[in-house]
């Protein structure tokens, strides 16, 4: 497994890196034997340390946790505890996912853009509507089942997930509704 352990504008020592590798490795081995890489980023916010942990599993799923504390080790331990809780909750589904899937999840490339927000709302729609792109990134669209998409969305704490439905190869969306339930958008294909 590849580890990327870094600090944003803070130095992290060798002892912290060893602690992170040992503890994270032990936790991941309990739940999934095949993590591919882990990214742990430490930063400082006011008088607290923040730890963001992201782990990519060979099944294509990603889990992430974020925590903060007054001490850097405590921030990591709290983040690891949150990740442990997520993985424990999905342990059975993760193991079932390994048994059913013979090949790794297929990922499609897509563009991801961040558009500038407009400061004012016009009453009349302008003739030429164009938003300014302020960031452009690559995104990966996994080819998974609806159940796996919901699990991935919950593991990554994302409000929405775009995926290719394995059942019919169409692009689908799952999202968290304001009432706490999960919404699923499955566009119908035109037969024309």
PyMOL commands that set and color helices and strands:
alter all, ss='L'
color gray80, all
select helices_A, chain A and resi 14-31+72-89+91-100+146-155
alter helices_A, ss='H'
color red, helices_A
select strands_A, chain A and resi 2-7+35-45+48-57+62-69+107-115+133-144+160-165+171-176+182-186
alter strands_A, ss='S'
color yellow, strands_A
deselect
rebuild
show_as cartoon
